[in-house]
Amino acid sequence: MRYVTPNPDKKEPGFFGKLFSGSSKAEAPIKFRIAVKSQGESTTVAVLNEAGAPETSANAERIVKVIADDLK
């Protein structure tokens, strides 16, 4: 899964800003793995980094929240 951190403060340049500005590089998406495991009658969802280690960042928390909200 690729995740791009939302930035509500970022303003899009207008037409002329896009036309005359230098090359603007978009933020590269961060790659995560989603691990879903069954444990008895419940299911555990974990966010892992590219190396497969548990991710504990704020981004991981947002990803789990989005998944949980979509399942409701």
Phi and psi in radians as a Rosetta constraint file:
Dihedral C 1 N 2 CA 2 C 2 CIRCULARHARMONIC -1.925 0.35
Dihedral N 2 CA 2 C 2 N 3 CIRCULARHARMONIC 2.439 0.35
Dihedral C 2 N 3 CA 3 C 3 CIRCULARHARMONIC -2.319 0.35
Dihedral N 3 CA 3 C 3 N 4 CIRCULARHARMONIC 2.211 0.35
Dihedral C 3 N 4 CA 4 C 4 CIRCULARHARMONIC -1.871 0.35
Dihedral N 4 CA 4 C 4 N 5 CIRCULARHARMONIC 2.165 0.35
Dihedral C 4 N 5 CA 5 C 5 CIRCULARHARMONIC -1.098 0.35
Dihedral N 5 CA 5 C 5 N 6 CIRCULARHARMONIC 2.197 0.35
Dihedral C 5 N 6 CA 6 C 6 CIRCULARHARMONIC -1.204 0.35
Dihedral N 6 CA 6 C 6 N 7 CIRCULARHARMONIC 2.491 0.35
Dihedral C 6 N 7 CA 7 C 7 CIRCULARHARMONIC -2.302 0.35
Dihedral N 7 CA 7 C 7 N 8 CIRCULARHARMONIC 1.582 0.35
Dihedral C 7 N 8 CA 8 C 8 CIRCULARHARMONIC -1.170 0.35
Dihedral N 8 CA 8 C 8 N 9 CIRCULARHARMONIC -0.349 0.35
Dihedral C 8 N 9 CA 9 C 9 CIRCULARHARMONIC -1.456 0.35
Dihedral N 9 CA 9 C 9 N 10 CIRCULARHARMONIC -0.226 0.35
Dihedral C 9 N 10 CA 10 C 10 CIRCULARHARMONIC -1.265 0.35
Dihedral N 10 CA 10 C 10 N 11 CIRCULARHARMONIC 2.234 0.35
Dihedral C 10 N 11 CA 11 C 11 CIRCULARHARMONIC -1.825 0.35
Dihedral N 11 CA 11 C 11 N 12 CIRCULARHARMONIC 2.381 0.35
Dihedral C 11 N 12 CA 12 C 12 CIRCULARHARMONIC -1.316 0.35
Dihedral N 12 CA 12 C 12 N 13 CIRCULARHARMONIC 2.377 0.35
Dihedral C 12 N 13 CA 13 C 13 CIRCULARHARMONIC -1.223 0.35
Dihedral N 13 CA 13 C 13 N 14 CIRCULARHARMONIC 2.646 0.35
Dihedral C 13 N 14 CA 14 C 14 CIRCULARHARMONIC -1.290 0.35
Dihedral N 14 CA 14 C 14 N 15 CIRCULARHARMONIC -3.040 0.35
Dihedral C 14 N 15 CA 15 C 15 CIRCULARHARMONIC -0.991 0.35
Dihedral N 15 CA 15 C 15 N 16 CIRCULARHARMONIC -0.884 0.35
Dihedral C 15 N 16 CA 16 C 16 CIRCULARHARMONIC -1.240 0.35
Dihedral N 16 CA 16 C 16 N 17 CIRCULARHARMONIC -0.565 0.35
Dihedral C 16 N 17 CA 17 C 17 CIRCULARHARMONIC -1.079 0.35
Dihedral N 17 CA 17 C 17 N 18 CIRCULARHARMONIC -0.727 0.35
Dihedral C 17 N 18 CA 18 C 18 CIRCULARHARMONIC -1.208 0.35
Dihedral N 18 CA 18 C 18 N 19 CIRCULARHARMONIC -0.656 0.35
Dihedral C 18 N 19 CA 19 C 19 CIRCULARHARMONIC -1.208 0.35
Dihedral N 19 CA 19 C 19 N 20 CIRCULARHARMONIC -0.720 0.35
Dihedral C 19 N 20 CA 20 C 20 CIRCULARHARMONIC -1.827 0.35
Dihedral N 20 CA 20 C 20 N 21 CIRCULARHARMONIC -0.064 0.35
Dihedral C 20 N 21 CA 21 C 21 CIRCULARHARMONIC -1.415 0.35
Dihedral N 21 CA 21 C 21 N 22 CIRCULARHARMONIC 2.812 0.35
Dihedral C 21 N 22 CA 22 C 22 CIRCULARHARMONIC -1.230 0.35
Dihedral N 22 CA 22 C 22 N 23 CIRCULARHARMONIC -3.128 0.35
Dihedral C 22 N 23 CA 23 C 23 CIRCULARHARMONIC -1.184 0.35
Dihedral N 23 CA 23 C 23 N 24 CIRCULARHARMONIC 2.154 0.35
Dihedral C 23 N 24 CA 24 C 24 CIRCULARHARMONIC -1.748 0.35
Dihedral N 24 CA 24 C 24 N 25 CIRCULARHARMONIC 2.155 0.35
Dihedral C 24 N 25 CA 25 C 25 CIRCULARHARMONIC -1.596 0.35
Dihedral N 25 CA 25 C 25 N 26 CIRCULARHARMONIC 2.253 0.35
Dihedral C 25 N 26 CA 26 C 26 CIRCULARHARMONIC -1.336 0.35
Dihedral N 26 CA 26 C 26 N 27 CIRCULARHARMONIC 2.642 0.35
Dihedral C 26 N 27 CA 27 C 27 CIRCULARHARMONIC -1.159 0.35
Dihedral N 27 CA 27 C 27 N 28 CIRCULARHARMONIC 2.298 0.35
Dihedral C 27 N 28 CA 28 C 28 CIRCULARHARMONIC -1.221 0.35
Dihedral N 28 CA 28 C 28 N 29 CIRCULARHARMONIC 2.439 0.35
Dihedral C 28 N 29 CA 29 C 29 CIRCULARHARMONIC -1.184 0.35
Dihedral N 29 CA 29 C 29 N 30 CIRCULARHARMONIC 2.579 0.35
Dihedral C 29 N 30 CA 30 C 30 CIRCULARHARMONIC -1.619 0.35
Dihedral N 30 CA 30 C 30 N 31 CIRCULARHARMONIC 2.379 0.35
Dihedral C 30 N 31 CA 31 C 31 CIRCULARHARMONIC -1.649 0.35
Dihedral N 31 CA 31 C 31 N 32 CIRCULARHARMONIC 2.334 0.35
Dihedral C 31 N 32 CA 32 C 32 CIRCULARHARMONIC -2.295 0.35
Dihedral N 32 CA 32 C 32 N 33 CIRCULARHARMONIC 2.827 0.35
Dihedral C 32 N 33 CA 33 C 33 CIRCULARHARMONIC -2.032 0.35
Dihedral N 33 CA 33 C 33 N 34 CIRCULARHARMONIC 2.501 0.35
Dihedral C 33 N 34 CA 34 C 34 CIRCULARHARMONIC -1.913 0.35
Dihedral N 34 CA 34 C 34 N 35 CIRCULARHARMONIC 2.116 0.35
Dihedral C 34 N 35 CA 35 C 35 CIRCULARHARMONIC -1.858 0.35
Dihedral N 35 CA 35 C 35 N 36 CIRCULARHARMONIC 2.167 0.35
Dihedral C 35 N 36 CA 36 C 36 CIRCULARHARMONIC -2.049 0.35
Dihedral N 36 CA 36 C 36 N 37 CIRCULARHARMONIC 2.114 0.35
Dihedral C 36 N 37 CA 37 C 37 CIRCULARHARMONIC -2.251 0.35
Dihedral N 37 CA 37 C 37 N 38 CIRCULARHARMONIC 2.447 0.35
Dihedral C 37 N 38 CA 38 C 38 CIRCULARHARMONIC -1.564 0.35
Dihedral N 38 CA 38 C 38 N 39 CIRCULARHARMONIC 2.301 0.35
Dihedral C 38 N 39 CA 39 C 39 CIRCULARHARMONIC -2.298 0.35
Dihedral N 39 CA 39 C 39 N 40 CIRCULARHARMONIC 1.626 0.35
Dihedral C 39 N 40 CA 40 C 40 CIRCULARHARMONIC 1.168 0.35
Dihedral N 40 CA 40 C 40 N 41 CIRCULARHARMONIC -2.120 0.35
Dihedral C 40 N 41 CA 41 C 41 CIRCULARHARMONIC -1.679 0.35
Dihedral N 41 CA 41 C 41 N 42 CIRCULARHARMONIC 0.122 0.35
Dihedral C 41 N 42 CA 42 C 42 CIRCULARHARMONIC -2.118 0.35
Dihedral N 42 CA 42 C 42 N 43 CIRCULARHARMONIC 2.921 0.35
Dihedral C 42 N 43 CA 43 C 43 CIRCULARHARMONIC -2.204 0.35
Dihedral N 43 CA 43 C 43 N 44 CIRCULARHARMONIC 2.413 0.35
Dihedral C 43 N 44 CA 44 C 44 CIRCULARHARMONIC -1.906 0.35
Dihedral N 44 CA 44 C 44 N 45 CIRCULARHARMONIC 2.320 0.35
Dihedral C 44 N 45 CA 45 C 45 CIRCULARHARMONIC -2.009 0.35
Dihedral N 45 CA 45 C 45 N 46 CIRCULARHARMONIC 2.226 0.35
Dihedral C 45 N 46 CA 46 C 46 CIRCULARHARMONIC -2.245 0.35
Dihedral N 46 CA 46 C 46 N 47 CIRCULARHARMONIC 2.566 0.35
Dihedral C 46 N 47 CA 47 C 47 CIRCULARHARMONIC -1.799 0.35
Dihedral N 47 CA 47 C 47 N 48 CIRCULARHARMONIC 2.209 0.35
Dihedral C 47 N 48 CA 48 C 48 CIRCULARHARMONIC -2.025 0.35
Dihedral N 48 CA 48 C 48 N 49 CIRCULARHARMONIC 2.648 0.35
Dihedral C 48 N 49 CA 49 C 49 CIRCULARHARMONIC -1.400 0.35
Dihedral N 49 CA 49 C 49 N 50 CIRCULARHARMONIC -3.091 0.35
Dihedral C 49 N 50 CA 50 C 50 CIRCULARHARMONIC -1.026 0.35
Dihedral N 50 CA 50 C 50 N 51 CIRCULARHARMONIC -0.550 0.35
Dihedral C 50 N 51 CA 51 C 51 CIRCULARHARMONIC -1.423 0.35
Dihedral N 51 CA 51 C 51 N 52 CIRCULARHARMONIC -0.165 0.35
Dihedral C 51 N 52 CA 52 C 52 CIRCULARHARMONIC 1.660 0.35
Dihedral N 52 CA 52 C 52 N 53 CIRCULARHARMONIC 0.091 0.35
Dihedral C 52 N 53 CA 53 C 53 CIRCULARHARMONIC -1.503 0.35
Dihedral N 53 CA 53 C 53 N 54 CIRCULARHARMONIC 2.602 0.35
Dihedral C 53 N 54 CA 54 C 54 CIRCULARHARMONIC -1.015 0.35
Dihedral N 54 CA 54 C 54 N 55 CIRCULARHARMONIC 2.367 0.35
Dihedral C 54 N 55 CA 55 C 55 CIRCULARHARMONIC -1.748 0.35
Dihedral N 55 CA 55 C 55 N 56 CIRCULARHARMONIC 2.296 0.35
Dihedral C 55 N 56 CA 56 C 56 CIRCULARHARMONIC -2.106 0.35
Dihedral N 56 CA 56 C 56 N 57 CIRCULARHARMONIC 0.276 0.35
Dihedral C 56 N 57 CA 57 C 57 CIRCULARHARMONIC -1.331 0.35
Dihedral N 57 CA 57 C 57 N 58 CIRCULARHARMONIC 2.999 0.35
Dihedral C 57 N 58 CA 58 C 58 CIRCULARHARMONIC -1.106 0.35
Dihedral N 58 CA 58 C 58 N 59 CIRCULARHARMONIC -0.564 0.35
Dihedral C 58 N 59 CA 59 C 59 CIRCULARHARMONIC -1.088 0.35
Dihedral N 59 CA 59 C 59 N 60 CIRCULARHARMONIC -0.717 0.35
Dihedral C 59 N 60 CA 60 C 60 CIRCULARHARMONIC -1.100 0.35
Dihedral N 60 CA 60 C 60 N 61 CIRCULARHARMONIC -0.712 0.35
Dihedral C 60 N 61 CA 61 C 61 CIRCULARHARMONIC -1.106 0.35
Dihedral N 61 CA 61 C 61 N 62 CIRCULARHARMONIC -0.708 0.35
Dihedral C 61 N 62 CA 62 C 62 CIRCULARHARMONIC -1.120 0.35
Dihedral N 62 CA 62 C 62 N 63 CIRCULARHARMONIC -0.711 0.35
Dihedral C 62 N 63 CA 63 C 63 CIRCULARHARMONIC -1.096 0.35
Dihedral N 63 CA 63 C 63 N 64 CIRCULARHARMONIC -0.815 0.35
Dihedral C 63 N 64 CA 64 C 64 CIRCULARHARMONIC -1.104 0.35
Dihedral N 64 CA 64 C 64 N 65 CIRCULARHARMONIC -0.686 0.35
Dihedral C 64 N 65 CA 65 C 65 CIRCULARHARMONIC -1.118 0.35
Dihedral N 65 CA 65 C 65 N 66 CIRCULARHARMONIC -0.753 0.35
Dihedral C 65 N 66 CA 66 C 66 CIRCULARHARMONIC -1.084 0.35
Dihedral N 66 CA 66 C 66 N 67 CIRCULARHARMONIC -0.765 0.35
Dihedral C 66 N 67 CA 67 C 67 CIRCULARHARMONIC -1.081 0.35
Dihedral N 67 CA 67 C 67 N 68 CIRCULARHARMONIC -0.810 0.35
Dihedral C 67 N 68 CA 68 C 68 CIRCULARHARMONIC -1.102 0.35
Dihedral N 68 CA 68 C 68 N 69 CIRCULARHARMONIC -0.734 0.35
Dihedral C 68 N 69 CA 69 C 69 CIRCULARHARMONIC -1.118 0.35
Dihedral N 69 CA 69 C 69 N 70 CIRCULARHARMONIC -0.676 0.35
Dihedral C 69 N 70 CA 70 C 70 CIRCULARHARMONIC -1.192 0.35
Dihedral N 70 CA 70 C 70 N 71 CIRCULARHARMONIC -0.481 0.35
Dihedral C 70 N 71 CA 71 C 71 CIRCULARHARMONIC -1.434 0.35
Dihedral N 71 CA 71 C 71 N 72 CIRCULARHARMONIC -0.224 0.35
